Amino acid sequence: MSLQWKRSYDLIVGDAGHGLRITETPDRPGLRVVFEITKTLRSSLNTAVIKIYNLSPDNEGKIKGEFTEVLFNVGYQGAALLVFRGQIRNVSTYSEGTDRITEINAADGERDSRKSIVNFTLAAGTTTEQLVDKVVETFESTKKGQIVVKDKQRLRGRVISGMATDVLHAAASDSNANWSIQDGRLDIVAADSTLPTEAIVIRDDTGKLDPPEVDDKGIKVRCLLNPRIRCNGKIKLDNRDVKLKVIKQRERQPGAKAPKKAPKSKHLARLDPDGIYKVYKVVHKGDTRANEWSSEVFAQALGKPIPAGRTAA
């Protein structure tokens, strides 16, 4: 792993990966960029808020009226990796002191999730993955990614018609899986499985910033920004570092009536004996002119699968 210092970024705003390119390396300072990228393994789309400071009026105009896509690589010298790819939802410009800020709000899979309609017939014996292949064919930009499900053949043929997202919901639910679009690729991964990638080790010497905390939803840990941490992927922690997060019950206001039903007791999520946890959400934050450059990771032990469609948040 490269040293986690000397930050760099490579931001392309345009169409099909071509357009306005804004970069920064330790040797070549660029414009100030502030960002927050939220990714989950749910079908709700991954989002990015990217603020670019003091663009030229010409480039500002192109972003507002001409460009439609964002491709963003971040990291460290010699190791900037893709952290977000998606379509622009809206752009706003405003002043903050002496700075002029262009703020981009984007979502991964925005066009395909809203517009793709399927209409085809599946023959008897068709597998879940073959169904997914037919859906992906209707997408404009989203490609097939990792499909990790218990595939099964359908005994009867059937006609599939409707929104592509509804078909994916049904297929994922039938496999007790979650589907999501991750950097332009469709992933479907069973609730009790992970991507076939190595676990990212998070400890003091690999960039851990805060001790991991466990509550009723799982494990949360903050580390130096690491684009290699993926939803449905794995992290590895030292369980001896995990802190208990106090779960507070909602206090009743003076004079308020007692609830009809007693609140359900909350239990701490279990720890994996080997310290291996499945990532269900990650938030990357950065500011190229401030200290912020982190990944906040939310994960669970596989012994307690994340129910399909009901991810903790």
C-alpha positions in Angstrom: 0.0 0.0 0.0 1.3 3.5 -0.8 2.0 6.0 1.9 -1.2 7.8 2.9 0.1 11.4 2.6 0.6 13.8 -0.3 -3.0 13.9 -1.3 -4.1 14.0 -4.9 -7.3 14.2 -6.9 -8.4 14.0 -10.5 -11.9 15.4 -11.3 -13.5 15.2 -14.7 -16.8 16.9 -15.4 -18.1 16.3 -18.9 -19.6 13.5 -21.0 -18.4 10.0 -21.5 -15.2 10.8 -19.5 -14.3 13.8 -21.6 -14.6 17.4 -20.6 -13.3 19.7 -18.0 -10.4 18.2 -16.0 -9.3 19.5 -12.7 -6.4 17.9 -11.0 -4.1 18.3 -8.1 -0.9 16.5 -7.1 1.7 17.4 -4.5 3.8 19.0 -7.2 1.0 20.8 -9.0 -1.6 22.5 -6.8 -5.1 22.8 -8.3 -8.3 24.4 -7.3 -9.8 23.9 -3.9 -12.3 21.0 -4.0 -14.6 20.0 -1.1 -16.6 16.8 -1.3 -18.9 14.3 0.5 -19.7 11.0 -1.2 -22.2 8.6 0.3 -22.4 4.9 -0.8 -24.6 2.1 0.4 -25.4 -1.4 -0.7 -29.0 -0.4 -1.0 -30.8 0.3 -4.3 -31.1 4.0 -3.2 -28.5 5.7 -5.4 -25.0 6.6 -4.2 -24.6 10.4 -4.2 -21.9 13.0 -4.3 -21.8 16.7 -3.4 -18.7 18.3 -4.9 -17.8 21.9 -4.4 -15.3 23.5 -6.8 -13.8 26.9 -5.8 -13.2 29.8 -8.2 -13.7 28.3 -11.6 -13.4 30.5 -14.6 -16.8 31.9 -15.8 -16.5 29.9 -19.0 -15.9 26.6 -17.2 -18.6 27.4 -14.6 -21.1 27.9 -17.5 -20.1 24.6 -19.1 -20.8 22.7 -15.9 -24.1 24.4 -15.4 -25.4 24.1 -19.0 -23.4 21.5 -21.0 -21.8 18.7 -19.0 -23.8 15.8 -17.5 -21.3 13.4 -15.9 -18.8 13.3 -13.1 -15.7 11.0 -12.8 -13.8 11.5 -9.6 -10.5 9.9 -8.5 -9.0 10.7 -5.1 -6.2 9.4 -2.9 -2.5 9.9 -2.5 0.5 10.5 -4.7 0.7 7.7 -7.2 -2.5 6.0 -6.0 -5.5 8.1 -6.8 -8.4 5.7 -7.3 -12.0 6.0 -8.5 -14.2 7.1 -5.7 -17.3 8.2 -7.6 -18.8 8.0 -11.1 -22.3 9.3 -11.8 -24.6 11.7 -13.5 -25.2 15.4 -12.5 -28.6 16.0 -10.9 -28.2 19.8 -10.5 -25.6 22.5 -10.3 -25.7 25.7 -8.2 -23.3 28.6 -7.9 -22.9 31.0 -5.1 -20.5 33.3 -3.3 -18.9 32.6 0.1 -16.8 35.6 1.2 -14.4 36.2 -1.7 -14.8 32.8 -3.1 -17.1 31.7 -6.0 -18.3 28.2 -5.5 -19.8 25.8 -8.0 -21.6 23.0 -6.2 -22.4 19.7 -8.1 -25.0 17.3 -6.9 -24.7 13.9 -8.6 -26.0 10.4 -8.3 -24.6 7.0 -9.6 -27.0 5.4 -12.1 -29.3 8.4 -12.1 -30.4 8.0 -15.8 -30.7 4.2 -15.9 -32.6 3.9 -12.6 -35.2 6.5 -13.6 -35.7 5.7 -17.3 -34.9 2.1 -18.1 -37.9 0.0 -19.0 -37.7 -3.8 -19.8 -40.0 -5.9 -22.0 -38.9 -9.4 -22.8 -39.8 -13.1 -22.4 -37.8 -15.5 -20.3 -37.7 -19.1 -21.3 -38.1 -22.0 -18.9 -34.7 -22.8 -17.3 -33.5 -19.2 -17.3 -31.3 -18.4 -14.3 -31.2 -15.3 -12.1 -28.0 -14.1 -13.7 -29.4 -14.4 -17.2 -32.3 -12.3 -16.1 -29.9 -9.7 -14.8 -28.1 -9.7 -18.2 -31.3 -8.9 -20.0 -31.9 -6.0 -17.6 -28.4 -4.6 -18.0 -28.9 -4.6 -21.8 -31.5 -1.9 -21.4 -29.2 0.4 -19.5 -27.5 3.4 -21.2 -24.4 3.6 -19.1 -24.5 1.1 -16.2 -22.6 -2.1 -16.9 -22.8 -5.5 -15.2 -20.7 -5.8 -12.1 -20.4 -8.4 -9.4 -23.3 -10.9 -9.2 -23.0 -13.0 -6.0 -26.3 -14.8 -5.5 -27.5 -18.3 -5.2 -28.5 -18.8 -8.8 -31.5 -20.9 -9.6 -33.4 -21.9 -12.7 -37.0 -20.9 -13.3 -39.3 -23.8 -14.0 -41.6 -21.8 -16.2 -41.2 -19.1 -18.8 -42.7 -15.7 -18.2 -43.0 -12.3 -19.7 -41.0 -9.5 -17.9 -42.3 -6.0 -18.4 -42.0 -2.8 -16.4 -39.3 -0.6 -14.8 -35.9 -2.2 -14.7 -35.5 -1.2 -11.1 -38.7 -3.1 -10.2 -37.4 -6.2 -11.9 -34.1 -5.9 -10.0 -36.0 -5.5 -6.7 -37.9 -8.7 -7.3 -34.8 -10.7 -8.5 -32.7 -9.5 -5.5 -35.5 -10.2 -3.0 -36.0 -13.7 -4.4 -32.3 -14.3 -3.7 -32.3 -12.6 -0.3 -29.8 -10.1 -1.8 -29.2 -6.4 -2.2 -28.7 -4.7 -5.5 -27.0 -1.4 -6.1 -25.1 0.6 -8.7 -21.5 1.2 -7.7 -19.5 3.5 -9.9 -21.4 2.7 -13.0 -21.6 -1.1 -12.4 -24.6 -3.1 -11.2 -23.8 -5.3 -8.1 -26.1 -7.9 -6.7 -24.8 -9.6 -3.5 -26.6 -12.0 -1.2 -27.2 -10.7 2.3 -25.0 -13.4 3.8 -22.2 -12.9 1.3 -19.6 -10.4 0.3 -17.6 -9.4 -2.8 -14.7 -11.8 -3.6 -12.1 -9.2 -2.6 -9.6 -9.1 0.2 -10.6 -7.5 3.5 -9.2 -3.9 4.0 -7.2 -3.8 7.2 -8.0 -0.8 9.4 -5.6 -0.2 12.3 -3.3 2.5 13.6 -0.6 1.9 11.0 -3.0 1.7 8.0 -4.8 5.0 8.7 -7.3 4.4 11.5 -8.4 7.8 12.9 -10.9 6.9 15.6 -11.5 3.7 17.6 -14.2 1.5 16.1 -17.6 1.7 17.9 -20.3 -1.0 18.2 -24.0 -0.3 18.7 -27.2 -2.1 17.9 -26.7 -1.5 14.1 -23.1 -2.7 13.8 -19.6 -1.3 13.7 -18.6 2.2 12.8 -15.0 3.2 12.2 -13.3 6.3 10.7 -10.0 6.1 8.8 -7.9 8.1 6.3 -9.7 8.3 3.0 -9.5 5.0 1.3 -11.4 4.5 -2.1 -10.6 0.7 -1.9 -13.3 0.3 0.8 -16.4 -0.8 -1.1 -20.0 -1.6 -0.1 -20.5 -5.4 0.0 -16.7 -5.6 0.6 -14.9 -6.5 3.8 -12.9 -4.7 6.4 -10.7 -6.3 9.1 -10.5 -4.8 12.6 -8.9 -5.7 15.9 -11.8 -6.4 18.1 -9.8 -5.3 21.2 -10.0 -1.8 19.9 -13.8 -1.8 19.6 -15.6 0.6 22.0 -19.1 0.3 23.3 -21.4 3.0 22.1 -24.0 3.8 24.7 -27.5 3.3 23.4 -29.7 5.9 24.9 -33.5 5.4 25.3 -35.7 8.3 24.4 -36.5 10.2 27.6 -40.2 11.0 28.3 -40.9 14.7 28.7 -42.5 15.7 32.1 -46.2 15.3 32.0 -46.2 13.2 28.8 -48.2 10.0 28.8 -46.5 6.7 29.2 -46.2 4.8 25.9 -48.8 2.0 25.4 -46.1 -0.4 24.6 -42.7 -0.7 26.3 -39.8 0.2 24.0 -38.0 -2.7 22.5 -34.7 -3.4 24.1 -31.7 -2.8 21.9 -28.9 -5.3 21.8 -25.4 -4.7 20.6 -24.5 -6.1 17.3 -22.2 -9.2 17.5 -18.5 -9.0 16.9 -17.0 -11.4 14.4 -14.4 -13.7 16.1 -11.9 -12.9 13.3 -12.7 -9.2 13.1 -14.1 -9.5 9.6 -17.0 -7.2 8.8 -19.2 -6.6 5.7 -19.4 -3.0 4.6 -22.9 -1.7 4.2 -22.2 2.0 4.0 -19.2 4.3 3.5 -19.0 8.1 3.5 -15.9 9.7 2.0 -15.2 13.3 2.9 -12.4 15.6 1.8 -11.2 19.2 1.5 -8.1 19.9 -0.4 -7.3 23.0 1.7 -8.2 21.6 5.1 -7.5 18.6 7.3 -10.7 16.6 6.3 -9.7 13.5 4.2 -11.5 10.6 5.7 -13.7 7.5 5.2 -16.4 6.7 7.7 -17.2 3.0 7.4 -20.3 1.2 8.6 -20.2 -2.6 8.7 -21.7 -5.7 10.3 -20.5 -9.2 11.1 -21.8 -11.8 8.6 -23.2 -13.9 11.4 -26.1 -11.4 11.4 -26.9 -10.8 7.8 -28.2 -7.4 6.6 -31.7 -8.2 5.5 -32.3 -7.5 1.9 -33.9 -4.1 1.5 -33.5 -3.2 5.2 -30.0 -2.0 5.6 -29.1 -0.3 8.8 -28.3 3.4 8.3 
